[in-house]
Amino acid sequence: MIIKKCVASIPLITCDPYFSVWSNTDALNEKDTVHWTGRTQQLKGIVSVDDKDYGFMGITGLENAKQLSIDINPTSTVYEFKAGSIKLFVRFTTPLILSDPELVSRPVTYVDFKASSLDSDVHNVKVTITADENHCHISDEACDMFGNKYLRSGFSAAWMGKIKQSPLCHSGDQITIDWGYMYIAVPKGLGDVSINPGDRYTINGMVEFTTDTKRDVFMMLAYDDTAAINYFGTIKKAYWAEKGATILDILEKATNEHSSLILRCDLLDESLMRKAENIAGEDYALLCALSYRQSIAAHKLIADENGDLVFLSKENNSNGCIGTVDVSYPSIPLYLIYNTDYIKGMLRPVFKFASLPVWRYDFAPHDVGRYPYATGQVYASILKKNKFAADGVYPPYYIMGQEEEVYDFRYQMPVEESGNMLIMCAAVALRDGNADFSKPYMDTLQTWVSYLLKYGEDPEDQLCTDDFAGHLAHNVNLSAKAIMGIASFGIILDMLGRESEAKMYSEKAALLAARWEERAGKGDHTVLSFGDDDSWSLKYNTVWDIFFDTELFSDSFFMNEIKWYIKRSNKYGVPLDSRKAYTKSDWILWCAAFASTKEERKALISPIAEYLYDSPDRDPFGDWYDTETAARIHFRNRTVQGGIFMPILIDEQF
C-alpha cells in the first residue's frame, strides 16, 4: 500500500537476522542505508538519464532524484522517483513465500527497475548500485578484503568478503555478521558487475535500458554466510545449502525464477492486504505490510539431523537469545495462517534441549542459546553475564549433566513457557487436523501440564513474557495461559484418541476458567493480579479460547474486555496494564481478535498505525513503546510481530 507519510524504518533486504538492510529516513536518498541495529550498511544507488547522474539511494554526493512515493507490501517495497525526464521505479522484493522453505531460506533480494518517460521522447537509463564492505564485517574501519567476479551463462556476479574468515566467531544481540561473502548479480544482457578495491572495498551492479524497454530489468543482492548455526555442537549451513547447493546455484535459480516469483509475490501481497483491509481497514493493512517480512527474517532456517525444519528466532534488540519460547509464542499467528511447519521448526529445538540431562526442571525452558549458538539455554544462567554481554560465546550447556548448577530459578518462566509450548502444540494440531507432531513428546508435555495444574491457577511470584515489567505474583493473565495450556493438552489427547484422559483435562480447564472469571472479574473488566481490585491488564492469552472453540470463558467476558480496552486507549494504543503507559503492539492485536465488529477492531488497531507515523524513532516496527509519546522503549525488528496477524487467523478459523 502507498503510504501517505513515512513510517518507522522501511524494509529493503529482509533475508535473516544478519542480512537485513533498512532505510530509516523519509527519502531513500536522504541518508545511508542501515542494518536493523542502526549500524550503517551502505547501499548507494545512482540513475543516469541520458548521461546525467542522480542519486536515488544513500548519500552519493550527486543531485538527488526527487522521491515521489513509497509503496510497502508484505514481500516488497517500491519507491517512485523523478529524475530528469523520467519516472524511476525501484522495487526491493524478498520472496518470502512460506509454502516454500527453500525459498524462505534463500539469501537473495531482487531489486527491479522500471522507467517511464515524462515527455514524448525515449530516454536512455543506466542504474548502478554499490555495496560497501561494511556489509561483511562488524568493524567500522576498513578491513583486509578480497573480491572478484563470477561469469555464468545466465548472469555475472561480483563478490567480496574478509580475507581472514572466522565463521560463527561471535554471539550476541546488537551486532552484525563478521564472516561470509556479499554478492551483487546481474542477468546476462542487462548490464555488468565490477569490484572496486579502493580505500574501502565495494562491489557494483549496473543495468542499462530505455524507457520503452519491455523486458524485466533487475539485479540481485545476496549473502553467503558459509556457516549459519551451531546446533547442539553441529555446524549447520542454511537450509538452502542443506543438499549441497552453492550460492552460485542459488543465484542461477533466482535469475531463472524471477518473473514467476515476482508474480507469486504480487498475488500474496494482494490477497493479504485485501484480507487485512476487510477485517480492520487500511491501518491494519499497513501493520501487516510492515510485519510480514520482519517476522520471517528475524529467523534462520536450517535442517536438523533428521532433515526436519528448524526455524530459529533471534531475540533482536532484547538479549540476542536463539529459539526463545516466549518470542515464538506471540509470532505464531502468521505461521498458523500459512504453514505450520515453521512452528514445528520452532518447537523441535526446545524439545531437544528439554530432553537433555542438564535440563532437570519440570517446566519448559526459555530458550536454546544465544544467536547463532543453539547450545543450551542462556537466560537465567548463573555465570557472570558481563563476561558474555557483548559478543562472547556461552559455554555448551547442552553437554552438562544434572549435577551441574547452571541456572538461577528466580529468572525462569515456568508457567509462561510451559503454557506456551502446550498451546503451540495444540494450535499446530488443530490447524493440521492431527496431533502427529506432538505424539513423540507426550511424556514431556505431560510433565509440563502437571506443573500447570499444580502452580498455574494462581501463579507464585515469577516472570512472564512481559519480563521487562518485573516479577508479579497472582498474575491473572498468566493464570489464563495456564488454563489454556491445560485445555491444550486435552485437545492433543483427544486428537490422539485418548478421549477419557482428554475429558479430564478439558473439565479441569473449564473448572479453573469459571473460578478465574469469578476471582478476576470486576463487573466491566478483569484485574491485573488476583486481589488487586484497582488494576487491569490486557488478557491476550484468552484469545486461544476463541481459536480452540473451547468456550471456557464467557461471551460477556470478551465483550466487556473489548469495551474496557477501547475506553482505556491512549493516542497511540492501549497500555499493557494499569501500571505504566507502555504497551506491546502484538498483544493489542491479539485482544483486537476478541472484537465482534470492524469498528471495535479499528478502534484498537488504528492508534498503532499512528504510533508508526509519529514515532521519533526511525527503527523497524518496535513492539514495546509508549502509548502517550509514541517513543519506542525497546525491542525492534522482532519476530513477535507475527502476532499482528491474529485477527486474520481468527477470522479464517471461523
N, C-alpha and C positions, 0 to 999 in steps of 0.2 A: 504494500500500500504506500502511496505517496504521502509523506509526512509534511504537515504544514509548517512545522518548526522543528529544529533539530532536537534529538533525544539522546540522553546519556552518551554512550560511545557506540559507534557504528561498526558492525562486524564486516570484515573483509576476507580474511583467511581464517577458517574455523575447522581445523583438522583434528587436533588433540591438545592437551594442556601445554605442550611446548611450541607447536606450530600453530600460532594463534595471533593474528595481526588485526589491529583495530584503528579506526580514526576517531580521535577524541576531541574533535572540533567541528564547528558548523560547516566549514567548507573543507573538502578533501585536500585542497592545496594551501590551506592556511597554516598548517603545522605538519611536522613529520609524523608518519605512522608509528604506532607503538604496539608492543606486546600487551596482553591483557593486564599485566602487572603495572603498566605505565612506563616501562623501560623502552627507550627509543629503539625501534627496529625499522630502519629506513627503507621505504619503497618510494622511489621518485618516478613520476610519470610526466613525459613530455609529448605533446602532439605538435607536429609540424604540418601546417596548412599552406600549401603552395610555397614551401621553403621558409615560412615564418613560424618560429617556435613559440609555444605557450606551455606553461606548467599547469598540469591538472591534478597532480598528486604530490604531496610533500613539498618541502622547500627546495625549489630548483634554481632560484636566482633569476628567473625569466619573468616576463609579463605573464600574469595568471589568466588562464581561461576563466570565464565567468560561470560559476556554478548556478544552475537553474533549478534543480530539484534533486531529491533523494527518494528512491522507491525501495522500501525494505520489505522483503518477503521471507518466509521461513527458510528457504535454501539460497537466497540471493539478495544482493544489494546492488541497485542500479543508480548511477549518477548521470545527470544530464548537464552538459556544459555548452556554452557558446564560445567558440574560438575562431576569430576572424569571420569568415563567410560560411561557417558550418556549425551545425549542432553535433556534438560528440556524445555518444552514449557509451559508458564504461560499466560493465556488469561483472561483479565478483560472484561466482557460484561454487559452493562446495556441495556436491551432490550427495547429501546425507539422506539417502533413501533407506529407511530402516528395514525394508524387506530383503535387503542385500547386504549381509555383513561384510563381505569383501569390499564393497563399495564404501560402506561406512568407515572401514579401516583405511581406505586408500588415502595417502597423504598428498592429495592433489586438489588445488583450487583453480578453476578456469577464470580467465579474465577475457571477456568478449568485448569487441568494439564494433560500433556501427556509427556511420556519419551520414548526415543529410545536408544538402545544400540550402543555404538561406537565400540564394538568388537563383538565377536560371542556369548558372554555369556548373560544370563538373569540376570538382576540386581534387587535387592530389593530397593524400593524407598519409602521414607516417607517425606511428606511435612507438615510443620507446619506454620500457620500464627497467629501472636499475635497482638492484637489491644490494644493500651494504652488507659487509661481513658480520655486522653485529647480530644478524640472524643466527649465526653459528657458534657464538661464544658468549660467556657472561661478563667478560671484561669490557669496560668502557674504552680501554685503549686498544689500538690495533694489535693484532696477533700475527704470528707466523702462519700465513695462509698459503694454500695452493689451490689451483683450479685448472680446468681445461674445457674442451668441447667434445661432445659425442655427436657423431653424424650417423643417423639411421635412415632407413628407407623412407619412413614416413615423417620424420621430424629431426630437428637438431636441438641439442641441449647444452647449455653452459652450466658448470657446477663449481662449487667452492666449499672448502672446509679447512679446519685447522690442520697443520702438518702433524702436530702431536695430538693423537686421539686417545682419550681415556673414557670409553663408554661407561655410562652409569657411575660417573665419578663423584656424584653428589646426591643429596636428598634434601628436600626442603619445600618451602612454600613459595615465597616471593622471588623465585629465581627462574631463569630460562635455561635452555639446553646449552651444553658446553662440548658437544660432540656431534658427529654426523655431517651431512652434506646437503646444501641447498641447491636446487635446480631451477632454471628457467628454460622452458622448452617451447619451440615454435614449430608448427606443422610445416612440412615441405611445401614450398611455393608461396608462402605468405610473407617470409622475411628471413631473419637470421638471428644468431645469438653471438655474444662476444664476452670476453673477460677483460678486466682492467686491473692488473696487479700494481696499482699505484700506492700512495701513502696509506690508503685504505682499500682493501680488496673489494671489488664489486663485480657482479655479473649483470649482463644486459640481454633483454629480448626486444626485438624490433619487428614490427609488421608494417607492410605498405599496402594501401588500397585506395580506391577512389570513392566519391560519394554515390556513385551508381553501381558499386560492387554488390553482387547478389550472393556471393559465397560467404559462408561463416568465416569471420576473422577473429582469431583468438590466440592466446598463448596460455601456458600452464606454469603455475608456481608450485613447486613440490619440495618435500624434505624427506631424506632417507636417514632415519635415526640410527640405523645399523644394529642397535640393541635397544629394546623397549622397556622391559620389566624384569627385575629379579623376582621370580615367582617361586617362593619357598626353596631357594637355592639353585634354581634352574634359570639361566639367562634366556629370556624369550624374545624373539622378534615379534614385530607387529603382526596381526592376523593376516594382512595382505601378503606377507612374506613366508607364511607358515609352510607352504608347499614348494618353496624354492624360487619363487618369482623374485626378480631383481627390480630395482627402481626403473630401469630402462624398459623392462617388460610392462610395468605398470603405466609408464608414460606412453608406450605404444598403444596399450588398451585404451587409455584415456583419450588419445588422439582419435582412434577409430570410433569410439563410442560417444564422441562429443555431441553430435546432433541429437541422438536418441536420448542421452542423459539430460540435456537441456529441456527437451520436450517433457520427459518424465518429471523433472523438477517443476516445470510450469504447471503441470497437471496437479501435482501435490500441493503447490502453493495456492492455486486457485481453489481447490477443494477445502483445504484447511482454513483459508481466510473466509470462505463462504460460511463454513460451519461456525466459526467464531463470531462473525457478524450476526448471524441468525440468533445466536444464543445471548449475546450481550452487546452488540453494536461494534462500531469501528474502534473504540478504545480497547476492547478485548482483542480484536484482531491485531492491533499494534503489539499488545503484550505477547501474543502467540508468535508473531513475526520475530520479535526480539529474543524469545526464549528458545525456539526450536534448535537452532544451530548451537547456541550457547550450552544448552544442557547436554547435547550429544558430544560436543567437542571437549567437554570437561572430563571425558573418559579416555581410556586407552583400551583397545580391543585386542585380546590375544586368545590363544587356544591353550587349554591345559594338557596334561599328559595323555588324556583320553581323546584329545581333539575337540573337546566341547568348548563352547564360547566362555570366556571370562571377560567381563566388562567392568573395568576398574576405574572408579571415580578418583579424581584428585580433589581434595578438600581445599579448593582455591581460596586464598585470602582469609584463611581461618587458622589452620595449623599444618596444612600440607599432607594430612593423612591420606592413605590409599584404601579404597574399599570400605569407607565409613558407612556403617549400617544406617545411622540416622541422617545421612546425606542421601543414600539410596532411597530410603522410605519416602521422603517428600517428592522425589523425582519420578516415581513410577507411573503416574497417570499417563504421561506421554508414551511410555513403552507398553503399557496395557492397551493403549489405543492401536498401536502399530505392530508390535512384535514382542511377545513375552519372552523370547529367547534372550533378550538383553537383561531382563530381570533375573532370569535363571543364571546369567553370567555374573550378576551382582552377588547372588546368593552363594554360588559354589565356593568361592574362596573363604567365605565366613564359616560355612560348614566344615571346610577342610581344616581351618585353624582351630575351630572349636573341638575337633576330634583329637587334637594332639595333647600329649601329657601336660604340657605347660599350662594349658587352659583347664584349671581344676575347679572351675566355678559351675554352679547350677543355673547360670543365666548366660545370655548371649554376649559375645564380645562387641566392642565398639568399632574396631577397625581391624585391618590386617597388615598395617605397616605405615610407612611414610613414603610417598611417591618419590621415585619409581621402584621402591623396595617393598614388595609384598612378602615380608618375612616375619610377621607376627605383630600383634597389637602394640602400639607405642603409647597410646593415650593411657594415662594413669600409671605410667612406668615410674618405678621408684628411683631410677637412675637420675642423676642431676641433669635437668633439661638444658642447662646452659652449655653443656658440653656438645650438644647436638642442635642447638637452636637455629643456627644459620643454615648450614648446608652439610652438616655431618651425617654419617650413615649410622643408624642404630644397629646394635648387635643382632644376630639372628635368633630372636626369641623362640622361633618355631622349633629349634633343636633342644631347647631346655626341657627339664623334667619337672615333675610335681614337687620335688624337694626344693627347687629354687624359689626364692622370694623375688617376684618380679613386679607386682602391681600393688598400688595403694587403693584399697576398696572404696575409700571416700570419693574417688573421682570416677568410679564406674557408673554405668547407667543401666542397672539390672532390669527394671520394669520396662524402661524405654526400649532397649534393644531386643529384649525377648518378645515384647509385643510387636515390634516392627517385623521381626523375622517371621513370626506366625502369620501376621496379616499379609505380608508379601507373598508367602507361600499359598495362602488361601485365595488371594486375588488372582494369582497365576493359574491356580487350579480351575477357578470359575471361568476365567477367560479362555482357557484351553479346553474346558469341558471334561477334564480328567485330572486326577491328583498324582499322576505317574511321577512327576518330578519330586514330590515330597516323600514318596514311598521309601527310598533308601535312608531317609533322615528321620524316620518316625521316632526312634528312640531318643534322639537329641531334642526333637520338638516336644516329646512327652516330658522331658526334664524341664524344659523352659515353661511349658504351660503349668506344670506343677508349681514352679516358682511364682507364677502369676496368681494362681489360686491361693497361695499362702500369703503373698505380700501385696497383691495388686489392688485389692478393694480400697484400701486406704494407705497409699504408699508412705513409707517412712521418709525421713529427710534424705533425699537423694536428687541427683541431677536428672534432667530430661534433655531432649534435643535442644531446647532453648537454654542451654547451659550458661550462656552469657548473662542470664538473669539470676544465676546462682542457685544454690540448693533451695528446695521448697518442700516442706512436709505437707502431707494431706492434699497433694496436688489433684484437683478434680479432673482436669483434662488427662493427666497421666493415668488416673483410675479408669477413665473411659477407654484409654488404649488397652489397659489390661483386660477389660471386659470384652473388647473386640478381639483381642488375642485369644482369649478363651473360646469365644464363638468361632474364631477361625479354625481352631483345632477340631471343633465339632464338625465344621464344614468339610475339612480334609478327611476326617474319619468316615463321614457319610459317603463321600465320593469314592472311598476305598472299600465300601461295602460293609463297614463296621457300624451298623445302624444303632445297635443298643448302646455302644460306647459314645457314639455321636450324640445321641439323645441326652445322655447325662451331662455332657459339656454344654450343649445348647440350653438345657434347662438351668444349669448353673449360671450361665451368662445372662439369661433372662431375669433370674432372681437378683443377681447383682445389679443389673441395669435398673430394675424397679427401685431397689434401695438407693441407688445412686441418684435417681431423679428426686426421690423424697428428701434426701440429705442435702443435695446441691441446689435444689430449686428455691428461688425466692420470688415466686409469682411470675414476673415478666422476664426473668433471666436466671442464670446459674452462676455460682460463685467461683472464684479462683481457687480457693482451698477450703476444705470442709471446716466449718466453724467460723470462717471469716465472712460475716454477713454483709459487710460493706464493700466487698470486692466483686470482680467479674473477670472473665477471660474468654478468648476465642476457643471454642470447643471443636477444633478442627478434626480431632481424632474420631468423632462420632460420624463422620461422613461415610465410613465403611458400613455402617448400619444401613445406609441407603443403597450403596453399591451391592452389598451382600443380600439385600432384601430380607434381613433378619428381623426387622420390626421390634428391636429391643427397646428403643426409645420412642416416646410418644410423638405423634404429629404436632401436638401443641408445643412440645419442647423445641422442635426445629423452627416452627413459625415464630415463637417468642424470641428465640435467639437471633434470627434474622432481623426482626424489628429492633431489637436492642442494639445490634451492631450498627445498623443504619443510624440510629439516634446518637450513638457514641462516635461516629466517624468524624475525623478532623479533615482539614482541607486536602490532605494527601493520603487519607486512608484511616482505617480503624486501628487503634492501638492494639498491641498483642494482649494486654490486660490492663487492669486499673492502676498498676504501679508506675508506669512510665508512658511517655508519648510515642515511644518507638514501636515498630511493628515488623512483621515478616510478610512480604508480598505473597509468598506461596501459600501461607496459612489463610490469608484473606480469601484467596481463590478457592481453597477447599471449603471454606464457610459459604462462599457465594454459591457453591453447588447445592446448598440447602434450599436455596430460593425456589419458589414456585412460579415466579414471573420474571420476565425480561427486565422490567423496571427495577425490581429489587436487585437483580444481578448487576445491572448498570450502576446502581447507587453505591455498591461496594467496589466495583472494578474501576470506574472512571477516575476516582481520585488517584489510583496508582498510575494511570496514564499521565495525570497532571504532575505527579512526582517525577516521572521520566522527562517531561518537558521542562520542569522548573529546577531540577536539582542542580546545585552549583558544582557537583562532582561529575566530571565527564568520564565516567567509568562504564564498563559493561554492566548490564542490568543487575544492580545490587538488590539483595533480598532483605537486608536489615537496614532500616532507615527511619528518620524522624518524621512523624506524620504532621508536625506543625511547621517545620522548616524545609523539608524535602532534602535535608543533608543525609548522605549515606553515612551510616555509623561505622559499618564494617561489612565485609563479605561482598565480593564482586566476581562475576564470571563463574558462578557456581552452578553445578548440575541440578540443584534443588529446584531451579525454575522449570523443570519438567512438571512440577506441581501446578503450574499455571494452567495446565490442560485438564484439570479435574472437572470443571463444568462440562467440557466436551465429552469426557469419559462417562460421566453420569447420564448425560443426555443420550449417548449412544447405547448405554446399558438398558435404557428403558424406551 
